[in-house]
Each structure stands twice: as structure tokens, then as C-alpha cells.
Amino acid sequence: MMGDFFFFIPLLTILFYLVVLGFAVYAVVTGLKLAKERNAQLKAIAEELRRRP
């Protein structure tokens, strides 16, 4: 019975690292999307300021 439990410990470790890696990828992708949106808004503001006399 205890041998079965020790079989799951490495699987849980791998699963934990996959979850952490997945969260890291999600955070980077979300950050890049937000940065792209912010740059588009700043570009629109700069264009509006250039058009003013």
C-alpha cells in the first residue's frame, strides 16, 4: 500500500512544475497583450496631440 503512495510523489512534483510553468506562460502572454494595448492607446494619444494646432 505504501509503495503505491510513493509512486505518486514524482507525478505530483511534475504536475506542480507544469502548473507553475503554465501560470508563468499565461502571465507573460497577458503582460504582452496589455503592453500592446497600452502602446496602441499611447499612439492614439500622440496622434491626437500632433493634430492639434
MOPAC internal coordinates of N, CA, C and O (Angstrom, degrees):
PM7 1SCF
backbone

  N    0.0000 0     0.00 0     0.00 0    0    0    0
  C    1.4552 1     0.00 0     0.00 0    1    0    0
  C    1.5271 1   110.88 1     0.00 0    2    1    0
  O    1.2310 1   119.97 1   137.72 1    3    2    1
  N    1.3233 1   117.67 1   -42.28 1    3    2    1
  C    1.4609 1   120.50 1  -179.30 1    5    3    2
  C    1.5204 1   111.56 1   -69.94 1    6    5    3
  O    1.2310 1   119.96 1   150.68 1    7    6    5
  N    1.3448 1   117.68 1   -29.32 1    7    6    5
  C    1.4538 1   121.01 1   178.16 1    9    7    6
  C    1.5129 1   111.40 1   -63.41 1   10    9    7
  O    1.2310 1   120.39 1   145.17 1   11   10    9
  N    1.3213 1   116.86 1   -34.83 1   11   10    9
  C    1.4621 1   120.33 1   177.95 1   13   11   10
  C    1.5247 1   111.14 1   -66.75 1   14   13   11
  O    1.2310 1   120.55 1   143.47 1   15   14   13
  N    1.3233 1   116.55 1   -36.53 1   15   14   13
  C    1.4608 1   120.21 1   179.80 1   17   15   14
  C    1.5240 1   110.95 1   -66.40 1   18   17   15
  O    1.2310 1   120.25 1   138.07 1   19   18   17
  N    1.3349 1   117.13 1   -41.93 1   19   18   17
  C    1.4585 1   120.38 1  -178.93 1   21   19   18
  C    1.5234 1   111.77 1   -69.02 1   22   21   19
  O    1.2310 1   119.78 1   160.71 1   23   22   21
  N    1.3119 1   118.02 1   -19.29 1   23   22   21
  C    1.4504 1   121.74 1   176.49 1   25   23   22
  C    1.5306 1   110.34 1   -70.23 1   26   25   23
  O    1.2310 1   119.73 1   149.51 1   27   26   25
  N    1.3187 1   118.13 1   -30.49 1   27   26   25
  C    1.4590 1   121.90 1  -176.43 1   29   27   26
  C    1.5221 1   113.71 1   -82.90 1   30   29   27
  O    1.2310 1   119.45 1   160.53 1   31   30   29
  N    1.3122 1   118.66 1   -19.47 1   31   30   29
  C    1.4654 1   120.96 1  -177.62 1   33   31   30
  C    1.5317 1   111.75 1   -60.98 1   34   33   31
  O    1.2310 1   118.60 1   131.56 1   35   34   33
  N    1.3374 1   120.26 1   -48.44 1   35   34   33
  C    1.4738 1   118.46 1   177.06 1   37   35   34
  C    1.5292 1   112.46 1   -63.78 1   38   37   35
  O    1.2310 1   119.82 1   145.02 1   39   38   37
  N    1.3187 1   117.95 1   -34.98 1   39   38   37
  C    1.4545 1   120.48 1   178.24 1   41   39   38
  C    1.5232 1   110.92 1   -65.34 1   42   41   39
  O    1.2310 1   120.45 1   139.84 1   43   42   41
  N    1.3182 1   116.75 1   -40.16 1   43   42   41
  C    1.4657 1   120.06 1   177.45 1   45   43   42
  C    1.5223 1   111.26 1   -65.69 1   46   45   43
  O    1.2310 1   120.48 1   142.98 1   47   46   45
  N    1.3192 1   116.68 1   -37.02 1   47   46   45
  C    1.4648 1   120.69 1   178.19 1   49   47   46
  C    1.5227 1   110.35 1   -64.37 1   50   49   47
  O    1.2310 1   120.55 1   133.98 1   51   50   49
  N    1.3227 1   116.54 1   -46.02 1   51   50   49
  C    1.4654 1   120.21 1   178.66 1   53   51   50
  C    1.5224 1   110.00 1   -62.84 1   54   53   51
  O    1.2310 1   120.17 1   137.11 1   55   54   53
  N    1.3147 1   117.28 1   -42.89 1   55   54   53
  C    1.4685 1   121.10 1   178.98 1   57   55   54
  C    1.5305 1   110.93 1   -61.83 1   58   57   55
  O    1.2310 1   120.37 1   139.26 1   59   58   57
  N    1.3204 1   116.90 1   -40.74 1   59   58   57
  C    1.4625 1   121.39 1   178.29 1   61   59   58
  C    1.5262 1   110.58 1   -60.77 1   62   61   59
  O    1.2310 1   120.38 1   133.78 1   63   62   61
  N    1.3373 1   116.87 1   -46.22 1   63   62   61
  C    1.4614 1   119.76 1  -179.89 1   65   63   62
  C    1.5233 1   111.54 1   -66.51 1   66   65   63
  O    1.2310 1   119.74 1   145.23 1   67   66   65
  N    1.3281 1   118.10 1   -34.77 1   67   66   65
  C    1.4557 1   120.49 1   176.89 1   69   67   66
  C    1.5231 1   111.43 1   -66.32 1   70   69   67
  O    1.2310 1   120.45 1   142.20 1   71   70   69
  N    1.3320 1   116.75 1   -37.80 1   71   70   69
  C    1.4593 1   120.48 1   177.74 1   73   71   70
  C    1.5274 1   109.93 1   -66.29 1   74   73   71
  O    1.2310 1   120.22 1   136.71 1   75   74   73
  N    1.3185 1   117.18 1   -43.29 1   75   74   73
  C    1.4680 1   120.76 1   178.47 1   77   75   74
  C    1.5264 1   110.47 1   -63.45 1   78   77   75
  O    1.2310 1   120.34 1   136.63 1   79   78   77
  N    1.3278 1   116.96 1   -43.37 1   79   78   77
  C    1.4546 1   120.79 1   178.45 1   81   79   78
  C    1.5306 1   110.96 1   -63.85 1   82   81   79
  O    1.2310 1   120.17 1   138.58 1   83   82   81
  N    1.3131 1   117.28 1   -41.42 1   83   82   81
  C    1.4557 1   121.10 1   177.61 1   85   83   82
  C    1.5146 1   111.97 1   -62.56 1   86   85   83
  O    1.2310 1   120.35 1   137.75 1   87   86   85
  N    1.3246 1   116.94 1   -42.25 1   87   86   85
  C    1.4585 1   120.13 1   177.90 1   89   87   86
  C    1.5273 1   110.99 1   -64.44 1   90   89   87
  O    1.2310 1   120.31 1   140.59 1   91   90   89
  N    1.3246 1   117.01 1   -39.41 1   91   90   89
  C    1.4614 1   120.50 1   179.68 1   93   91   90
  C    1.5312 1   110.54 1   -63.80 1   94   93   91
  O    1.2310 1   120.33 1   136.72 1   95   94   93
  N    1.3180 1   116.97 1   -43.28 1   95   94   93
  C    1.4601 1   120.83 1   178.69 1   97   95   94
  C    1.5258 1   109.81 1   -63.89 1   98   97   95
  O    1.2310 1   120.27 1   136.92 1   99   98   97
  N    1.3272 1   117.08 1   -43.08 1   99   98   97
  C    1.4611 1   121.41 1   178.18 1  101   99   98
  C    1.5346 1   110.74 1   -60.31 1  102  101   99
  O    1.2310 1   120.33 1   136.60 1  103  102  101
  N    1.3284 1   116.97 1   -43.40 1  103  102  101
  C    1.4635 1   120.76 1  -179.20 1  105  103  102
  C    1.5302 1   110.98 1   -64.39 1  106  105  103
  O    1.2310 1   120.20 1   138.63 1  107  106  105
  N    1.3182 1   117.23 1   -41.37 1  107  106  105
  C    1.4675 1   120.48 1  -179.46 1  109  107  106
  C    1.5248 1   110.34 1   -66.77 1  110  109  107
  O    1.2310 1   120.16 1   135.09 1  111  110  109
  N    1.3303 1   117.29 1   -44.91 1  111  110  109
  C    1.4629 1   120.78 1  -179.53 1  113  111  110
  C    1.5231 1   110.32 1   -63.65 1  114  113  111
  O    1.2310 1   120.11 1   137.02 1  115  114  113
  N    1.3189 1   117.39 1   -42.98 1  115  114  113
  C    1.4605 1   121.01 1   178.37 1  117  115  114
  C    1.5252 1   110.83 1   -63.66 1  118  117  115
  O    1.2310 1   120.29 1   138.05 1  119  118  117
  N    1.3169 1   117.05 1   -41.95 1  119  118  117
  C    1.4564 1   120.62 1   177.98 1  121  119  118
  C    1.5150 1   112.10 1   -62.56 1  122  121  119
  O    1.2310 1   120.41 1   139.04 1  123  122  121
  N    1.3232 1   116.83 1   -40.96 1  123  122  121
  C    1.4627 1   119.70 1   178.71 1  125  123  122
  C    1.5230 1   111.34 1   -66.55 1  126  125  123
  O    1.2310 1   120.03 1   140.93 1  127  126  125
  N    1.3242 1   117.54 1   -39.07 1  127  126  125
  C    1.4675 1   120.13 1   177.64 1  129  127  126
  C    1.5218 1   110.99 1   -63.56 1  130  129  127
  O    1.2310 1   120.56 1   136.79 1  131  130  129
  N    1.3314 1   116.54 1   -43.21 1  131  130  129
  C    1.4637 1   120.27 1   179.75 1  133  131  130
  C    1.5283 1   110.90 1   -65.33 1  134  133  131
  O    1.2310 1   120.18 1   140.29 1  135  134  133
  N    1.3265 1   117.25 1   -39.71 1  135  134  133
  C    1.4583 1   120.60 1   178.96 1  137  135  134
  C    1.5242 1   110.65 1   -65.19 1  138  137  135
  O    1.2310 1   120.33 1   140.27 1  139  138  137
  N    1.3307 1   116.97 1   -39.73 1  139  138  137
  C    1.4603 1   120.46 1   178.67 1  141  139  138
  C    1.5219 1   110.83 1   -64.64 1  142  141  139
  O    1.2310 1   120.49 1   138.27 1  143  142  141
  N    1.3226 1   116.66 1   -41.73 1  143  142  141
  C    1.4640 1   120.52 1   178.29 1  145  143  142
  C    1.5272 1   111.11 1   -65.24 1  146  145  143
  O    1.2310 1   120.53 1   137.99 1  147  146  145
  N    1.3227 1   116.59 1   -42.01 1  147  146  145
  C    1.4660 1   120.59 1   178.77 1  149  147  146
  C    1.5249 1   110.98 1   -62.91 1  150  149  147
  O    1.2310 1   120.33 1   138.92 1  151  150  149
  N    1.3358 1   116.97 1   -41.08 1  151  150  149
  C    1.4625 1   120.23 1   178.67 1  153  151  150
  C    1.5204 1   111.54 1   -64.58 1  154  153  151
  O    1.2310 1   120.33 1   142.06 1  155  154  153
  N    1.3255 1   116.98 1   -37.94 1  155  154  153
  C    1.4657 1   120.19 1   178.21 1  157  155  154
  C    1.5286 1   110.19 1   -64.63 1  158  157  155
  O    1.2310 1   120.19 1   138.85 1  159  158  157
  N    1.3142 1   117.24 1   -41.15 1  159  158  157
  C    1.4671 1   120.61 1   178.55 1  161  159  158
  C    1.5275 1   110.85 1   -66.17 1  162  161  159
  O    1.2310 1   120.46 1   138.30 1  163  162  161
  N    1.3194 1   116.72 1   -41.70 1  163  162  161
  C    1.4649 1   119.58 1   178.35 1  165  163  162
  C    1.5265 1   111.25 1   -65.39 1  166  165  163
  O    1.2310 1   120.34 1   143.61 1  167  166  165
  N    1.3164 1   116.95 1   -36.39 1  167  166  165
  C    1.4638 1   120.46 1   177.39 1  169  167  166
  C    1.5246 1   110.30 1   -64.71 1  170  169  167
  O    1.2310 1   120.15 1   139.85 1  171  170  169
  N    1.3324 1   117.32 1   -40.15 1  171  170  169
  C    1.4641 1   120.95 1   178.10 1  173  171  170
  C    1.5232 1   110.61 1   -64.82 1  174  173  171
  O    1.2310 1   120.15 1   139.43 1  175  174  173
  N    1.3055 1   117.32 1   -40.57 1  175  174  173
  C    1.4647 1   121.00 1   177.95 1  177  175  174
  C    1.5313 1   110.42 1   -64.42 1  178  177  175
  O    1.2310 1   120.16 1   137.59 1  179  178  177
  N    1.3245 1   117.30 1   -42.41 1  179  178  177
  C    1.4652 1   121.06 1   179.54 1  181  179  178
  C    1.5228 1   110.75 1   -63.43 1  182  181  179
  O    1.2310 1   120.19 1   139.59 1  183  182  181
  N    1.3248 1   117.24 1   -40.41 1  183  182  181
  C    1.4666 1   120.51 1   177.51 1  185  183  182
  C    1.5251 1   110.50 1   -63.19 1  186  185  183
  O    1.2310 1   120.30 1   138.30 1  187  186  185
  N    1.3068 1   117.03 1   -41.70 1  187  186  185
  C    1.4622 1   121.36 1   179.89 1  189  187  186
  C    1.5349 1   109.90 1   -63.93 1  190  189  187
  O    1.2310 1   120.08 1   140.05 1  191  190  189
  N    1.2964 1   117.45 1   -39.95 1  191  190  189
  C    1.4701 1   120.47 1   179.79 1  193  191  190
  C    1.5264 1   110.93 1   -69.05 1  194  193  191
  O    1.2310 1   120.29 1   145.74 1  195  194  193
  N    1.3318 1   117.04 1   -34.26 1  195  194  193
  C    1.4839 1   119.80 1   178.50 1  197  195  194
  C    1.5147 1   111.45 1   -67.58 1  198  197  195
  O    1.2310 1   119.84 1   147.09 1  199  198  197
  N    1.3316 1   117.91 1   -32.91 1  199  198  197
  C    1.4570 1   121.33 1  -178.05 1  201  199  198
  C    1.5188 1   112.73 1   -73.78 1  202  201  199
  O    1.2310 1   119.93 1   156.74 1  203  202  201
  N    1.3146 1   117.74 1   -23.26 1  203  202  201
  C    1.4674 1   120.47 1  -178.99 1  205  203  202
  C    1.5206 1   110.31 1   -69.94 1  206  205  203
  O    1.2310 1   120.85 1   -37.30 1  207  206  205
  N    1.3433 1   115.98 1   142.70 1  207  206  205
  C    1.4869 1   118.94 1   179.65 1  209  207  206
  C    1.5213 1   112.99 1   -73.34 1  210  209  207
  O    1.2310 1   120.10 1   180.00 1  211  210  209

